[in-house]
Amino acid sequence: MAIEFKGEKRYEGKRFPQVLAILVVSLGTFSAGIHFTWSSPFSPMIVKNKVRYDITEKDTSFFIIFHSLGTADAIVFGAIPPYVGEITVPVVRDFCGNLPTFASYGGQFFVATIGSFFDVQETVYICVGIPIVMAMLMLLLPESPYQLIKDEKLEEAKTSIQWFQRLPDVENEFQRTKADVKRQNSESATWLDLIKIISNRRALRAGIFLRVSQQLSGVSVFATYTQSIFQKAGGNFGPQYSAMIYSGSVWIANLVCSIAVAKYGRRPSYFLSLLTSGMVLLCMSIYFFLEQFEMANLQSVNWIPLAGMMTFVVTFSIGLSVIPTLMLGELFSASIKCKGLGILMSVFGVTILITSYLFHMLVDLIGLYCPFFFFAMSCFVSSFLTLKWVPETKGKTLEEIQQSLKK
């Protein structure tokens, strides 16, 4: 609950229980990050080991596809963002809602680091304890008050609000949440209603656009084939160390840039992130083009691939890295949320599959410069579509977001 103070909203309750809950569920996205990029350190290792694996470099492209086809990742990103959105007040969600995404990139850095020194089996033993700890801690967290009210467990919903917000009196917040859930659940929630109802249609369009534009920037390909890209590009650093530097920088940059996202809003940050990422990718495409056709002596500037990827880390972190996941828990009404998120997760998996296939096909048929050029052009087109299709949700409650989508 918030009160007016000199024209500003000041939150009366406590924030630390909400932040604590976000940290606990972020262990799930940390594990998802490990699963998502384990092939980066291990693909070159597996390709070389013909005795144990007998797998070609082209075969390794299926590693990322198998991950997307599994159900565990869909559960993580289908449950955690809505849970975070429903247990937090706007001020906490704006500044801490990106922690699950930050943890995901932390998992990518973690596996890139230990994967450079251990084999596949040893890495599994190291990582297996993380989801077990998360499962145990999750037993201590209350269910979302939105879900409890939806299930007509009203007293438990009050207890949940009290646990997360530590308010002197939860009645006002309970009645507000109850009214929001009642109104949202009063809406029809068939599959066809995702298209028929204007707020659902706008939410679905924004969600699909965010996921597709994010993946068409090439980020998943870079994350899962970091060592392979640096191996093909050459440079002053070995591919292992380059991959560690890249993934570590992604992790840190996401934490720093999340502050900018919270301050300036979702839409401006996403627009700027796409535009600047496109510029960086275009420059890298030009470098790889000159290198492939030996149009210039690039020996003195062979640090450019690593520098370009490091610059991409910053531009990507401004918005592309965090906003699509953050807005998963904000866009859909309570009545239609499960169906909407199900579609977005399917789109996410299919887009990863397509971009992975395109990357390998374009590299094999044309050269390394081609996929970078394709990703750059995708970023430029998406940057302008952002201004038309992505709503601004900064500082709004879930109900306020729904009302804004109707206008």
Secondary structure, DSSP 8 states (H G I E B T S, - for coil): -EEEETTEEEE-S-SHHHHHHHHHHHHHHHHHHHHHHTHHHHHHHHHH-TTTT---TTTTHHHHHHHHHSSHHHHHHHHHHHHHHHHS-HHHHHHHTTHHHHHHHHHHHHHHHHTTTS-HHHHHHHHTHHHHHHHHHHTTS---HHHHHHTT-HHHHHHHHHHHH--S--HHHHHHHHHHHHHHHTS---TTHHHHSHHHHHHHHHHHHHHHHHHTTTHHHHHHSHHHHHHHH--SS-HHHHHHHHHHHHHHHHHHHHHHHHHH-HHHHHHHHHHHHHHHHHHHHHHHHHHHTT-S--GGGTTHHHHHHHHHHHHHHTTTTTHHHHGGGTSS-TTTHHHHHHHHHHHHHHHHHHHHHHHHHHHHHT-THHHHHHHHHHHHHHHHHHHHH----TT--HHHHHHHHH-
